[in-house]
Amino acid sequence: MAINQRLGALVVAAFAIGFTRMPWLIRLLNPVLGWLLTTPLPAGPNALLTVRGRRTGRPRTAPVAFLDLGERGLLQAAAPDVSWVRNLRESSEAVIRRGAVTRKFDATELAPETAGPILRELLAAFPRSRLVRAVVGPNARPPVAVLYSFRLRVDDAVADYIALARRQPVFELRADRGRQPCLTIRAQSVSPRAQDCLIRAILAKGVSRGS
């Protein structure tokens, strides 16, 4: 394992400890991460996900780890019961924001039997981190975007990845070019309130066209 990958494993392990042992700290830092993701500062694989609430219909925003593959991408939950997973299952539309760029995607939850081989293929070339495995235990895993960003993997067999996809749902996001082109916002000239209004407009347009 290269030095940068060893350092990456330490970073991933440190965050994994926070998620698994100090969730209150993660909740406390989420607003800071949310603000960081609206700036030009680097934030690794993280992005802001906005999706309509399944009960209220209002846009809900949360930091997520997003694997950007160009015209498509992958979102994997850190747990099966997070709110954005339930909302995304209902709406099938996602808005991803990184810094000044906001993009709209159609979202499809992948069956574990489909997601497992995809996850394995994406991570197969990277070295296996025993440190991360020791920290997260036998069941939990960092989202695929985190492992891909740090060039690490934890599992080997396809069956392990399929089981993982059952515990931590995976969504494929495809660029929604037919209904809404990608939108670029100049963060220096547009206020956060105006940026939020633009995201709401994208979601509202999707609702009106789908009705």
N, C-alpha and C positions, 0 to 999 in steps of 0.2 A: 504494500500500500504506500503510495506517495505521501510526502510530508503534508501537502495541502489537503489530501484526503484524511490523513490522521487528525489534522486540525479541524476539518469539517466534521469528523465523527465526534470530536469533543464538543463542538457547538451544538450539533444535533442532540447529543446525549444530555447536554445541559438544559436545552429547551424541553426535552422529553421528561426530565425530572420535574420541571415546572408544571407541565401538563398533567402528569400522573400523580404528583405528590403535593403540589401547591396550586391547585386550580384557581384559588382566590387571587393569587398573584397574576395569573394570566388575565383574569377578568379585570383586574386593576390596570393592567398595561394595555388592554385592548383599545381604549380611547386614544392613547398615545400612538399606538401602531396605526389606528385609523387616520389620525392626523398626518403621520409620516407618509402614508400612502397617497395623500393628496399633494405632496410636494415632489420636486424633482430628485430628492435624495434617494439613493439606492435602498431597496428593501428586500433584496433576495427574491425568492419565488412568490412573495406575498402580494396580494391584490385586494381590492375592495369588491365584494360581491353584493349587488343589489337585486332583490327578487321581491315580487308581490307577496304580501302576507296572505296565507291561505284563508284566514278568517276575516281580516279587515280589508284586504285588497290594497293596503297601503304599502309603499316601498319599504323594505327592511334591508339594512346594510350591515355587513359583518366582514371582518378581515378573514381571508382564506388563503391557502397555498394553492396557486394556480399554475399548472404546467402548460405553458404557451407553446403550441406546435404550429403556429401560423394561422391557417384558416380554421383550425380546430384546436381544442385544448382539453385538458382533463382536470376535474375537481374530484378530490377524494376526501371524505369526511374523516375527522379524527375519532369520531364515535358515531354510532348509528342513530342517536336520538337528538342530535343538534337541530335547532330550529330551522336553519337554512335548508337542511335536507328535506324536511317535511314540506316547506314552502316550495322548493324547487320541483318536487314531485307533482305538486298541484299546478304550478304555473307553466313549467317547461320553457321558461324564458329567463335569461340571466343577463345582467349588465355587469361587465367587468371593468374596473377602473384602475389604472396605474398612472400616478402622476397626472399629466395633462391629457391623457388619452383614455377615452371611454368607448367601449365596444359592446354591441349587443349580440347575444348568441342564442340559438335554439339549444335546449338542453335535453338530453336523453339519459336516463339511468341505465347503465349497462348491467345485464344479467351477470352474476358472479362467474358463470362458465365462459362468458365473453371477456369480462374484465381481467380475470386471472391471467390468461396467456398474454394479454397486452401489457400488464404490469411487469410480468416476468421478462418479456422481450425488451422493454424499455430499460430495465435495470440489470440485465444479465451480464453486460460487459464490465460492470463495476465490481470492485472488491467487496467481500462480505465483512461487515463490521461486527465483531463480537462484542465490542463495547456497547454499541447501541442496542444489540440484542439483550445484553445483560441488564441494561437500564429499563427497557420497555417491557421485558418479560415475554412470555410465550404467545400472547394474544394481540396486544396493542402494537401498532406500527406508526411511525411518522407518515404523513401523506406522501404519495408518490412524487409530488412536485418538490418536496423537501429533499428526499433521497436523490432524486435526479439532479437537483441543483448542486448538491454536495458530492455527487458521483459515488454514491454508496448504495449498498443493498443489505438486506437482513436475511432474506429467505432464498431458497434454492429451487425447490420443486414447484411445478405448476399447481399441484394440489394445495400447497401452502398459500399461494396467491389467490386461488379461488376461495379458500376459507377466509382469507383476509377480506376479500371483496364482499363476502356475506356479512362480516362484522363492521366493515367500514365502507359504506356505499361509494360507488364510483360513477360519475356523470361525464358523458362526452358532450362537449360544447362545440357547436359548429357556427361559423360566422353567419349572421342573419342578414345577408346582403340583399335578399329579395324585398324585404320590407323596410329595412332601415340601414343606411350606409354607416360605416364607421364614422365616429364623431371625434374630432380633435378639439380640445379646449385649451386656450391659452391661460394657464393658471395665474400668470402675473396680472392679467387684465380682467379676469372674471372672478367675482367673489365666491367663496364656498357656498353661500346661499344660492347664487345663480347656477353654480355647477349642480347642486342638488335638484334645482328646478329642471335643468336639462335632463337629468337622469329620470325624473318623474315623467317628463314629456315623452321620453323614449318608451317607457313602460306603458304609459297611457295610450300611445299610438298603437302599440301592439295589441292592447285590449280592444280598441275600437275596430281594428281591422279584423280581429278574430271573431268579433260578435256578429 
